[in-house]
Each structure stands twice: as C-alpha cells, then as structure tokens.
Amino acid sequence: MTTSHVARPGALSAQVMSQQLARFPEYNSSDEAPAKRFDADARALWGGPLTPMMASAGAKGHFSKAALSCPPTACTGSMEFAPAAASHAWRNPLAIENLVCVEGEIEVTYGPELAEKLTLGLWDMVSIPQDVRHQVRNPGEAASRLVSILSISPEGSFDAVFDHAVASNVSAQANEKLRVSFDSSKGSPVDAATIAGRVTRFATLVPYKKDLNRTSGLPPEATMRLSAGSVFPLIVPEGHIGRSRTAPMYGNQGLYISIAECTAGDDGPPPHAHSDTQESFYVLDGSFEICTGFDNESMVPARPNDLFAVPNKVMRTFRNTSGKPARLLVIIQGPDRMQDTVSFSRSIGEEFKTRFGEDIIAKYADIRMTFDAEERLGA
C-alpha cells in the first residue's frame, strides 16, 4: 500500500474506505466483467447468475474483473439459484473450489459419475478438491446462493471444464473470456469419506480460542481479549502453525477462511494489522461497522452480503451494530507461504506483561501474534 491510500499511519481515508466496500447485489461489478458481459452463457452453464466480487488484476475466468482486488492466490464470487435451478457438471483442473452456502440450501453431487451427494445448509461449506467433477442444485422452494472462493497454487488457474454435451450452450467468445472448455473426462476419482472430511457444518464448528487454550497453554482471558467473540476456522494452508492451526481442513497456500461471530457491539477484536495478507469481511447476517486506524478513525457500515477488503499493514477491527448475534465470513489471502503475522498495539503488550508475565509475549510470537504494530506501521 502506498502512503496516498492512508489517512494517517494504520488508517484508510474515508474515500478509500468507500472504494474498498462492494455492496450486494451488484458488488460494483463492471460491464466488462466476463460473468456480466456473457451473462446468458454463464447462466446456461452454472444454472444462475454469477457475480465477481474479488480478484487480482491479472486473474482470468468467470470471476475476473471484479471491483475489489486481492492477491492472486484466490478469487471470490457469488452464485445465485432460483428454486429447482441446477448447474451442469464442471471441474476445476487446477483450483480448489470452496462453496459456502449463504442463503437457502444447496445440494452438491460429485465424483466421476456424480454418484455421491451432500446438502449444504446455511453457512455450511464444502471444499471441492481440484479436478473433481461436481454439480450444484437448489432443492428448495426459495432462492439460494453460494459464495465461491477458488484457491490456486502459483502454477494454477481458475479455468472450468464442462462436459462436451453442453458445449453448444456457449459462444466461442464467451468460452475464451469465461475461461471455459469442454471434454469427455470424468475428472479425478474421489471417495465420499474424503469429501466428508472437507465439509464444515456451522452448527458443529469449534472456535479457535478454545483449541488455543488447550494446545498452547495461553491464558483463556488473554485469548478472549485478542479475538472476536468466536472465530471458527474453516480451512487453512497446509503446514499452518498460527492461531488457526486446529482448523478442520487444509488447502493451498495463500488462503484462510473462517467465520467470526460477535454477540454484541464490543465483542470484536482490538485494532490489529496483518503483515502480508489482505483480510476481507463478508457480512453473513446482522450489520457491522468496519473500522480502520489505531483509534478507529475511519468507519464504513456494512449490511448483509456486503464485502469489505482491508489491505495489509492497516489497523482494522469490526463492531456488531445489529443488537443481536451476527456473523462475518472472513477471507485472508496473501502470497504463497505467507506468514500472516498479526500485530496489536504496544499498549496491549504492556497490559499482558503486567497481567500474565513477561513470557506471554514470546508465547504469542510462536503463533505469529505480536504487540509492535506501531513499529511495523511506522506510526
């Protein structure tokens, strides 16, 4: 981030705050985005409208040319389905596809013969391994919607491959821009047990602070002070050793996904910065204020289904303004082998030394949480 983007060290200006917010349902999408330009073709393949939400400048494919930018390790978009609507079967040869149900319910069939099936309820997620054939359908009587987060390794792509039988549904120009191709392959084999291990059910998720207290010996009161009411990790990079290391599944480098739940306005984390990652907040329900700066100098309100992207090296936090429990889908992206060090102000470090002893700082450093944000951000 350049200094022109920053109102003062650690904060975003009001203008940049508004630019970093993509509001539902259009998400500020450009008419040049392939999913919008070739809307009829995309609907013919995926069963409903696609809306790009977040992608890198160089990304290619059906979620490219999104209004919000992000590191190239993943891209994010919305998929909508009318009652009984269904996609054709597709696979992503070089990408993991994380599908989060954010409205209604979704039925996912998968495997070479699409013989296996699962149903996603509200805020459930399935992580489809690369090259696994899958199809989605809305089995309900009301509209349903997914947030799709495609994750790639450095040599990967967001290309999608459908069956030869549906090639005539799409124009050659749409194929090129949507990065769609067609063949007769059934994709890679996968068993039901493997996919079952890549499904998270919101009702049974475990907050990371509970597992941190158990596995690291950190005082529960300290972890409570540093985190949102409850943060439920969904997927983290293979080999991750940080605060979300007890996540239920692992994926490519450069992407974490979690759900943050706040029961009240003061239940968010203290202002903090991420050293080398972008943190993006998608409002699942309720309403929030997203703030930046050491003292929350800048704020923007966010409503259900809005998305706000916070660049690295910016202090940020969020407040639940709905008067009842509310949740965010949190997407953290960075470079391959990102460190994702999270830094809080030195005043919190001094408080912790007084309350818990000098060695508490080293224990948090072991999971990449530090108390030197002023030094890191030049404030």
Helices and strands as residue ranges (DSSP letters): G 3-5, H 14-19, E 21-22, H 34-37, H 39-46, E 50-54, E 74-81, E 90-91, E 96-103, E 106-110, E 116-120, E 125-128, E 134-137, E 144-151, E 160-163, G 164-169, H 172-178, E 180-183, H 192-196, E 199-200, G 202-204, H 208-216, H 220-226, E 230-237, E 250-251, E 255-262, E 273-274, E 278-285, E 288-292, E 298-302, E 307-310, E 316-320, E 326-333, E 342-343, H 346-356, H 359-366, E 369-370, H 373-377
